[in-house]
Amino acid sequence: MKAVILSAGLGTRMQSEFPGIPKVMLPIDGKPILEHHVRNLKKFGFDEFYINLHYFPEVIKNYFGDGKKWGVEIIYSFEPEILGTSGALVNFKKYLTQTFVVLYGDVYTTLDFQKFLGFHKRKKSKATLLVHTTDHSEDSDLVKIDEEGKIIKLYLKPHPKPATDTSLSSAAIYILEPEILKFLPTETPSDFMRDLFQRLLKKKIEMYGYQSEEFTKDVGTPERYETVKRVYEGI
């Protein structure tokens, strides 16, 4: 099975504490968060990884190499200019010929991917987003679903007016079918929520929201990073 792990982010807010280290290489219990992703996903049958690079790419490549140390295959794409979250798929299109997962590399999760994939298959979804309730809707991308879990509207941050019909936000983990790649914007940078998923909604391509409260949190700020470390230590 195939997984794309988005790893090109600058991690600007973390540079004072970890200068010259990509966000995905921030340590949790002595291992980079990216290594936790690889090890965890391998347990669920993922053995092909596609990782985009931009900021200090050699730090990541020198650590992971071709992935054989972990019993997986890793293929990299270097982006001289960041292509955006969905734009990152452009360089991997020829490899993504079956159902694949997209994971933001700076998001730590305890998600059961087997259940996530099962939901995606049962719904015959073309794109399934992990969603969860949020207590900070003002700075979150919000997702409205119907009683079957089908996505019927997206509210993109920032919100001029508060959304009153949903408290679900995107948790930045997706399961996608290769058919959706033909809808990727030709212009880059492009973003999943702002560009690709909005386009799929307009085309009436069926997308679903998989609701789970399993721990999923980004490490983009020192405070969130400390929260993730505490949760990991308590598992």
C-alpha positions as CSV (number, residue, x, y, z in Angstrom):
1,M,0.0,0.0,0.0
2,K,1.1,3.5,-0.7
3,A,1.3,6.6,1.5
4,V,2.3,10.2,0.7
5,I,3.8,12.1,3.6
6,L,4.0,15.8,3.1
7,S,7.4,16.9,4.4
8,A,8.3,20.2,2.7
9,G,7.1,22.6,5.3
10,L,9.5,25.2,6.7
11,G,8.5,25.0,10.4
12,T,9.1,28.7,10.9
13,R,7.6,28.8,14.3
14,M,9.9,26.0,15.6
15,Q,13.2,27.3,14.2
16,S,14.2,29.2,17.3
17,E,14.3,25.9,19.2
18,F,15.3,23.6,16.4
19,P,17.3,25.6,13.9
20,G,18.0,23.8,10.6
21,I,15.7,20.9,11.4
22,P,12.6,20.2,9.2
23,K,9.4,20.0,11.2
24,V,9.0,16.3,10.3
25,M,12.3,15.6,12.0
26,L,11.4,17.0,15.4
27,P,12.1,14.3,18.0
28,I,9.5,12.4,19.9
29,D,10.9,9.9,22.4
30,G,14.3,10.0,20.5
31,K,12.9,9.4,17.0
32,P,11.8,11.9,14.4
33,I,8.0,12.2,14.0
34,L,8.5,11.1,10.4
35,E,10.0,7.8,11.6
36,H,7.0,7.3,13.9
37,H,4.8,7.7,10.8
38,V,6.7,5.2,8.8
39,R,6.8,2.6,11.6
40,N,3.1,3.1,12.4
41,L,1.9,2.9,8.8
42,K,4.0,-0.2,8.1
43,K,1.9,-1.9,10.8
44,F,-1.1,-1.3,8.7
45,G,0.4,-2.7,5.5
46,F,1.9,0.4,4.0
47,D,5.3,-0.3,2.4
48,E,5.6,2.4,-0.4
49,F,6.2,5.9,0.8
50,Y,6.4,9.1,-1.2
51,I,8.0,12.1,0.6
52,N,8.3,15.6,-0.8
53,L,11.2,17.7,0.3
54,H,12.2,21.4,0.4
55,Y,13.7,22.7,3.7
56,F,17.0,21.0,4.5
57,P,16.2,18.0,2.3
58,E,19.5,16.3,3.1
59,V,18.5,16.0,6.8
60,I,15.6,13.7,5.8
61,K,17.3,11.8,3.0
62,N,20.5,11.1,5.0
63,Y,18.4,9.7,7.8
64,F,15.9,7.5,5.9
65,G,17.8,6.7,2.7
66,D,15.8,4.3,0.5
67,G,13.8,3.1,3.5
68,K,15.2,-0.5,3.5
69,K,16.2,-0.1,7.2
70,W,12.5,0.0,8.0
71,G,11.5,-2.7,5.4
72,V,9.9,-0.1,3.1
73,E,10.6,1.8,-0.1
74,I,10.9,5.5,0.0
75,I,10.8,7.7,-3.1
76,Y,11.5,11.5,-2.8
77,S,10.6,14.6,-4.7
78,F,12.6,17.8,-4.2
79,E,10.6,21.0,-4.6
80,P,12.9,24.1,-5.3
81,E,9.7,26.1,-4.8
82,I,7.0,24.6,-2.5
83,L,4.2,23.2,-4.6
84,G,1.5,23.3,-1.9
85,T,-0.2,20.4,-0.2
86,S,-2.1,19.1,-3.3
87,G,0.5,20.4,-5.6
88,A,3.0,17.9,-4.0
89,L,1.1,15.1,-5.7
90,V,2.1,16.3,-9.2
91,N,5.5,14.8,-9.0
92,F,4.2,11.4,-7.7
93,K,1.2,11.0,-10.1
94,K,2.8,8.2,-12.1
95,Y,3.2,6.1,-8.9
96,L,-0.2,6.7,-7.4
97,T,-2.1,4.0,-9.4
98,Q,-4.2,2.6,-6.5
99,T,-5.8,3.8,-3.3
100,F,-3.4,5.9,-1.2
101,V,-3.2,7.8,2.0
102,V,-1.9,11.4,2.4
103,L,-0.6,12.4,5.7
104,Y,0.8,15.8,6.7
105,G,4.2,14.9,8.2
106,D,3.9,17.3,11.1
107,V,0.7,15.8,12.3
108,Y,1.0,13.1,15.0
109,T,-1.8,10.6,15.1
110,T,-2.9,7.4,16.9
111,L,-5.5,6.8,14.2
112,D,-6.5,3.2,13.3
113,F,-5.9,3.2,9.6
114,Q,-7.5,-0.1,9.1
115,K,-10.9,1.2,10.2
116,F,-10.3,4.4,8.2
117,L,-9.7,2.4,5.1
118,G,-12.6,0.2,5.8
119,F,-15.0,3.2,6.0
120,H,-13.5,4.6,2.7
121,K,-14.1,1.3,0.9
122,R,-17.6,0.8,2.2
123,K,-18.7,4.2,1.1
124,K,-17.0,3.8,-2.3
125,S,-15.6,7.2,-1.7
126,K,-13.2,8.9,-4.0
127,A,-11.8,11.1,-1.3
128,T,-12.2,10.6,2.4
129,L,-11.1,13.2,5.0
130,L,-10.4,12.4,8.6
131,V,-12.6,14.9,10.6
132,H,-12.9,15.6,14.3
133,T,-14.6,18.1,16.6
134,T,-12.7,21.3,17.2
135,D,-12.8,23.9,20.0
136,H,-11.0,26.5,17.8
137,S,-13.2,26.6,14.8
138,E,-12.2,30.2,14.0
139,D,-8.8,29.1,12.7
140,S,-9.7,25.6,11.3
141,D,-10.9,24.4,8.0
142,L,-14.4,23.2,8.7
143,V,-16.3,20.3,7.1
144,K,-20.1,19.8,7.0
145,I,-21.3,16.2,6.5
146,D,-24.7,14.7,6.1
147,E,-26.1,11.7,8.1
148,E,-24.3,9.3,5.9
149,G,-21.0,11.0,6.3
150,K,-21.0,12.6,2.8
151,I,-19.2,15.9,2.7
152,I,-21.7,18.6,1.5
153,K,-19.7,21.8,2.3
154,L,-16.3,23.1,3.2
155,Y,-15.6,26.3,5.2
156,L,-12.1,27.5,4.7
157,K,-10.2,29.5,7.3
158,P,-10.1,32.3,8.1
159,H,-13.9,32.7,8.7
160,P,-15.4,36.1,8.2
161,K,-18.5,34.8,10.0
162,P,-18.6,31.8,12.4
163,A,-20.0,28.6,10.9
164,T,-23.1,27.6,12.9
165,D,-23.9,24.2,11.2
166,T,-20.8,22.2,11.9
167,S,-18.0,21.9,14.5
168,L,-16.0,19.4,12.5
169,S,-12.6,20.3,11.2
170,S,-10.3,18.6,8.8
171,A,-7.5,16.7,10.6
172,A,-5.2,16.8,7.5
173,I,-5.2,13.0,6.8
174,Y,-6.9,11.8,3.6
175,I,-7.5,8.6,1.7
176,L,-7.7,9.2,-2.1
177,E,-8.4,7.2,-5.2
178,P,-6.1,7.7,-8.2
179,E,-9.1,9.0,-10.3
180,I,-9.0,12.3,-8.4
181,L,-5.6,13.1,-9.7
182,K,-7.0,14.3,-13.0
183,F,-8.7,17.1,-11.1
184,L,-5.4,18.5,-9.7
185,P,-5.0,22.1,-10.5
186,T,-2.3,22.7,-13.2
187,E,-1.2,25.9,-11.4
188,T,1.0,25.6,-8.3
189,P,1.1,26.0,-5.4
190,S,-2.2,24.4,-4.9
191,D,-3.9,23.4,-1.7
192,F,-6.1,20.3,-0.9
193,M,-8.8,22.2,1.0
194,R,-8.8,25.4,-1.0
195,D,-8.3,24.0,-4.5
196,L,-8.6,20.3,-5.0
197,F,-11.4,19.4,-2.6
198,Q,-13.5,22.5,-3.6
199,R,-13.1,21.4,-7.2
200,L,-14.3,17.8,-6.4
201,L,-17.4,19.2,-4.6
202,K,-18.3,21.4,-7.6
203,K,-17.8,18.3,-9.9
204,K,-20.1,16.3,-7.5
205,I,-17.4,13.8,-6.9
206,E,-18.4,11.9,-3.8
207,M,-16.3,12.7,-0.8
208,Y,-16.8,11.5,2.8
209,G,-15.8,12.6,6.3
210,Y,-14.6,9.9,8.6
211,Q,-15.3,11.1,12.1
212,S,-12.8,10.0,14.8
213,E,-11.7,11.4,18.1
214,E,-8.5,9.4,18.1
215,F,-5.6,11.7,19.0
216,T,-4.4,13.8,16.0
217,K,-2.5,17.0,16.4
218,D,0.1,19.0,14.6
219,V,3.5,19.9,16.0
220,G,3.6,23.3,14.4
221,T,4.0,25.4,17.5
222,P,6.1,24.8,20.7
223,E,3.0,24.4,22.7
224,R,1.5,21.8,20.4
225,Y,4.8,20.0,20.2
226,E,4.9,19.7,23.9
227,T,1.3,18.4,24.0
228,V,2.2,15.7,21.5
229,K,5.2,14.6,23.4
230,R,3.2,14.3,26.6
231,V,0.5,12.2,24.9
232,Y,3.1,9.9,23.4
233,E,4.8,9.4,26.7
234,G,1.4,8.5,28.2
235,I,0.5,5.9,25.6
